[in-house]
Amino acid sequence: MKYFPVGKLDFRLLEKLLNSNPITDQRIIIGPRIGEDAAVIDFGKKYLVAKTDPITFTTHRIGWYAVNVNANDIAAMGATPKWFLATLLLPEGKTNTRLATQIFKDIIKSTRKLNITLCGGHTEISYKIDRPIVIGHMLGEVEKDKLVVNAHAKPGDDLLLTKGIAIEGTAIIAREKATAIRKEFGGQFVKRAQAFIDKPGLSVVADALLANKVARIHAIHDPTEGGLATGILELAKASGTGVVIDAEKIPCYEETEQICKLFNIQPLGLIASGALLIALDPKDTREVIATLAKNGIVCTQIGRLTKKSEGLNLLKKGKLKKMPTFTVDEITKVL
């Protein structure tokens, strides 16, 4: 029997499984589908937006990660994250007051910073796990005319990227492989890379809400596991489009480039929370980039959407090549 590697379930199998569960509830506006970041439910005057996501690649500040990663996906639908629930699975024989307290402190501090209410959840010490796992559940709300659905992106749209690629992957590797990186690049380099979770930061809530405020955004997607390349694939899948990305325009931090070279991995396939993909009419591109810049958020046009028949392409040194695909996140080669 063939077993799947660590990471996301193969999207073809996932799509088949999702299609086996038809949605009959008329209040479900957006159900489970590839390329959409959260579910959307009709709650009268507004839509309720719901998301769940676990944190599995790291244990450092795991409560903080759980809040921010789930809040990002709510914001990617144009919604404001409001309510958070957490399931804490703690390892047998390794859990003490200090560990439990630190996770709760991280969750509470993060929810307060984003004006989110921690309103419920579950905790247990479980056998046969070797590290804490936090599964976040985030709820938000959005005015009906402000909902962003990735299926609405279309050929001819510009594709923007906020900040740069592989912010989360850079921070995780810098913490987990600090000794090797310090030996190669020095202590200050390691500190800068580890601090990526705060600066430039993993949260894209402000990025998404600001962009959606000043223009009619066609699609917003939060690339996470599998990196920017997988995020683009998911967006194209949701919208039924192709894409051309200019490789030279993709922002990549020096620390990210150096760490990827050291461990012989590809930045395009490295877990990418902290960046945001935005698809919009080209006439709105300049205003969105300017608005984000005024709020201290770098935003770059990296490509455009095309017809589905043209496929997913990367423009590199004047030549079109197929976009690389990553069956597992590049971080699995390092950790």
N, C-alpha and C positions, 0 to 999 in steps of 0.2 A: 504494500500500500504506500502511495506517495504522500508525504507529509509537507505541509506548507512551511515556509521559512517565517522567522519572526517579522512582525510588521502588519501592515494592512492586509486584509483578505483580498485576494485577486478580484479586481473590479468586475470581471465577467461573471464569476461565481456569485459575488455579492448582488449584482443586478438581477441574476436569475432568482436568487432567494427572495429579494425584495418584491419581485414581480409575482411571486407565489402567494403574496399577502395583499389582496386587493383591499383598498380603503373604501368603506361604505359610509362612514360618518361624514355627512355633508359639511360639517363645521371644520374639517381638516382641509386647509387651503394648500398647504405644502406638506406632503408626507415624506417618508423616507425615500430618498433618491440620491444618486451619485452626483456630486458637485454642488449640492445645496447644503449650507452649513448648519441649518436647524429646521425644526418643524414649526409650522405656523397654524394656529387654531383661531377661528372666528369667535371673539368674545364680545360681540355687540358693536360698540362704537370703535373699538380698537382690536388689533390682533394680538394674541398671546404668542410669544416665540419661545420655544423650548429646546434645550440642548443638554446632552450628557457626554462627558469625555473623561477618560482616566489619565493619570500621570504614571508612566511606567519606566521611562528612560532614566530618571534621576530620583534621588531621595532628598537632595539638598533643597530646602525651602519648598517642599512638595505642596504644602497648603497654599502658598503664594502662587505656584504654577497652576494649581487646579482652578483657582478663582479666575486668573487672568486668561488662561486658555479658553475656558468656557465663556467668559465675557466677550472675548474676541469674536466668537462665532455668533453670538447674539447680535453684536454690533454690525457684523457682516451682512445681516439681513435688513439693516437700516434701523434696528430697534435699540432701545436703551435697556441694558441689563439691570434688573431690579431685585430679584430674589434668588438666593443660592442655597442649595442643599448639598451635603457632602456625606459620602459613605467612606469611612476609614477602616481599612483592613490592616491590622497591625500584627507583626510576626510573633509567634509563640517563642518565649525564651529570650526575646530581645527588646520587649516593650517595658518601659518604665515611666515614671511620672514625667521625667524630663522630655522624653520623646513625644508623649501625648500632648504635653503642654506646649511644646514648640510648634507642633503642627497646628494646634488651635490658635496660637498667637499669630501665625502666618496667615491663616484664613481670615481671622477677625480684622487684622491690620489691612489686608488687601481689600476686603469687602468695604470697609469704612472709607478707604481712599477712593473707591469707585462709586461711593454712595449706594452700595448694594446691601441688602439685609440678609444675614444668615438666618434662615427661618426653619431649618430642620435637617434631618439626616439620620445616620446610623453609625455606630462604632462597634467593632468587635476585634478580639485577639483571635487570630485564625491559625490553624496548623498548616504546615507544608508551604508557607511562604517565607522567604528569607529577608524581606524588606517591606517597609510600609508602602501601601498603595492607597491613593486617594482617588475616588471616582466622584467627579463633580457633576452637579445637575443645576443648570442655570435657566431662569425664566426671565423674560423681558417683555416689553410691550412697544407697539409702534402704531402711529396713525396709519389708517388704511392706505392713504395716498402716498405714504413714504416707504412702504415695504419694498425691499430690493430683492428681486428674484433672478437668479443667475440664468435661468432659461430665457430671459429677455435680452441678453447680449446678442449682438448680430454682426454679420460681416460689415466691415468698414469702421467699426468702433476702434478707437484708440485703446491701448492697454497700458495702464500706469502701474508703477510699483512704488510703494512708500518705503522709506529707509533703505535697507539693503538686504541681501539674501543671507540665510543660514545664521541668523542672530542667535536663536536658541541652541542650535547645534554647536556653535562656537563656544558659548558659555558652558555648556555641559561638558564638552571635551576638555576645555581648559580647567575645569574643576576635577574631573575624573582622572585626567592624565597630566596633572600639574607638574609632577617631577620630571617627566620626559620633556615637556614643553619648556620648563624653566632651564633645563640643561642646554637646550638649543637656543633659546631666545632671551633668557633672563627673567628675573622676578617681576619687573615692571610690566613686561609684555603679558605675563600670566595674569597679573592683577587686572589689567585693562580688559583682557578677554573674558575673565570670569565676571566682570562687572557689566557685560553686555546685557544681562537680564534686566538691569536697571537703566543703562544708557548704552546704546540707543533705546533699549527696553523692549519687552515682549508685548506690552499692551498696544492694541491697534484700535481701541474703542474711540479715542479722539479722532484718529485718522478717518475712520468710517463715518462717524456722525458729522464731522465737519464737511466732508466731501458731499454727503447726502443732503446737507443743508443748503449748499450753494448751487447745486446742479441736479438735473434729473439723471441719476446714475442708473445705468442699465444692469450692471452686475458688480458685486463685491465678493471676493473670495479670500479666505485666510489660509495661505499655504502652510501646512504643518509637516506631518510625517511624509517622507518621500521628497521633501524639498520643493523648490520653485517649479521644477519640471513636472512633478506630480500634481501640484496645484493648478498649473496651466492645463494639464490633461483633464483634470476634474472639471474645470471651468468650461473647457471646450465640449466635454461630454454633456454637461448640463444644458449648454446653449445650442448644441448642434452646429458648431463652427469649427473652422480651422484657425491657425494662428501663424504669424511670422514674428519672431522675436529677434531683435538685434543684439547679438551676444556682447558687443562692445558697449552697449548702453546699460547693461545689467549692473547695478551698484553692488560691489563686493568689497567689504572692509579688508584692510591690509592684514589684520589679525586672522580673519577667516581664510584668506588666501594662503598665509604661511602655515597655519595649522593643517589645512587640507593637503598642502604639499608634503608636510612632514609625515602625515599618516597615509598618503597616497589615496585620497578620496576626492570625490567630485563635489564642489560647492552646490551645484544645481540639484543634487539629490540628497542634500543634508537638511535635516529638520529645520523648518524656516519660520516658526512663530516669531512675530515681531514685524514682519512685512505684510503688506496688503496689496492684493491685485484689484484694480478698479477698471471696469470697462465702461466707456461713455462715448457720446457723440464728440467727434473731433472739435466741434465749435465750443465745447465746454472745457476742453483740456487746459487751456491757459489759465482760466479762472480758478479751477480746482487746484492746480499746481501752486498758483500764487497765494490762494487762501491757506493752504497747508503750510507754505513757507512762512507766512506771517505768524503762524502758530508754532514755529520751530520744527516742522515736520518736513523732511526732504521727500520730494516726490519726483519721479522720473518717468517719462514716456519710454517704454522699452519695446513697443511693437504695436501690432494691430491685429484685429480679428479678420479672418478671411472665410471663404466658403469651406464647408466641411470637406468637400472633395479635394481641396488643396492640402489637407493634412496639417500636422504640427511640424513647423519648421524653425530652424535656427539659422540666422544669417551670420556667417562667420567669415571675415576677411573677403567680403563680397560674394561669397558662395552660399547657396542654400543647402542645408543639411537637415536630415530628420532630427527632431528633438529627441535627445536621449531619454530613455525610460529607466526607471529604477523599481525593480520588483520588491526590494527592501530598502529601507533608509540607509544611507551611507554610514550613519553613526554606528550601526551594528558591526561594521568592520573594525571599529576602534574599541568599543566597550565589551 
